[in-house]
Amino acid sequence: VFPIDEYGRLGGLYSLADLPIMEHKEMTRSGTIVERDIEKQYFKIRDDEKNFTEWVPMSDVVVVQDSRKMDFSRRLLVEADG
């Protein structure tokens, strides 16, 4: 769940603009798996566009080799690294 500004963009700490957060919403983002915690069932994901990293539950991640084949009804897109 990400903070969204009044223009529908990532807000809060994910933005350089000082705009109020209007809502929180699940978004599909593409990124790269940089670390994993098998015990806790989490991936550490680096966002492709904004370059931030976030720990995400494995159940919320869809790993694909080609993002053009992604089913965007899912919550998070992660392109496999290598």
C-alpha positions as CSV (number, residue, x, y, z in Angstrom):
1,V,0.0,0.0,0.0
2,F,1.5,3.3,-1.1
3,P,0.7,6.9,-0.2
4,I,-0.8,8.8,-3.2
5,D,-0.8,12.5,-3.8
6,E,-3.7,14.6,-5.3
7,Y,-2.4,13.9,-8.8
8,G,-2.4,10.1,-8.4
9,R,1.4,9.8,-8.1
10,L,3.5,8.2,-5.3
11,G,3.6,10.7,-2.4
12,G,5.0,11.0,1.0
13,L,8.6,9.8,1.3
14,Y,8.5,8.5,-2.2
15,S,8.2,12.0,-3.7
16,L,10.3,15.2,-3.8
17,A,7.1,17.3,-4.1
18,D,5.6,18.6,-0.9
19,L,2.0,17.7,-1.6
20,P,-0.6,16.3,0.8
21,I,-1.3,12.6,0.7
22,M,-4.9,12.1,-0.5
23,E,-5.2,8.3,-0.2
24,H,-3.4,5.0,0.3
25,K,-3.7,2.4,-2.4
26,E,-2.2,-0.8,-3.7
27,M,-0.3,-0.3,-6.9
28,T,1.5,-2.4,-9.5
29,R,5.1,-1.5,-9.6
30,S,8.0,-3.1,-11.6
31,G,11.2,-3.8,-9.8
32,T,14.1,-6.2,-9.1
33,I,14.5,-8.7,-6.3
34,V,17.7,-7.7,-4.5
35,E,17.4,-9.9,-1.4
36,R,15.1,-12.5,0.1
37,D,14.2,-13.8,3.6
38,I,13.0,-17.3,3.2
39,E,12.3,-17.7,6.9
40,K,9.9,-14.7,7.0
41,Q,8.7,-15.1,3.4
42,Y,9.7,-11.6,2.2
43,F,11.5,-10.2,-0.9
44,K,13.4,-7.0,-0.8
45,I,12.5,-5.2,-4.0
46,R,14.2,-2.3,-5.7
47,D,11.7,-0.2,-7.6
48,D,12.7,0.4,-11.3
49,E,11.3,3.9,-11.6
50,K,12.0,5.6,-8.3
51,N,14.9,3.3,-7.2
52,F,13.6,2.9,-3.6
53,T,13.8,-0.5,-1.8
54,E,11.0,-2.1,0.2
55,W,10.4,-5.5,1.9
56,V,7.3,-7.1,0.3
57,P,5.6,-10.4,1.3
58,M,6.4,-13.1,-1.2
59,S,2.7,-13.7,-1.7
60,D,2.3,-10.2,-3.1
61,V,5.0,-10.7,-5.7
62,V,4.7,-12.0,-9.2
63,V,8.1,-13.0,-10.7
64,V,8.1,-12.7,-14.6
65,Q,10.9,-12.8,-17.1
66,D,9.1,-10.5,-19.6
67,S,7.0,-7.6,-18.1
68,R,4.9,-7.5,-21.4
69,K,3.4,-10.8,-20.3
70,M,2.3,-9.5,-16.9
71,D,-1.3,-9.9,-15.6
72,F,-1.8,-6.4,-14.2
73,S,-4.6,-7.5,-11.9
74,R,-1.9,-8.6,-9.5
75,R,-0.4,-6.2,-6.9
76,L,3.3,-6.1,-7.7
77,L,5.4,-6.9,-10.7
78,V,9.0,-8.0,-10.2
79,E,11.3,-8.7,-13.1
80,A,13.7,-11.5,-12.2
81,D,17.3,-10.4,-12.0
82,G,19.4,-12.6,-14.2
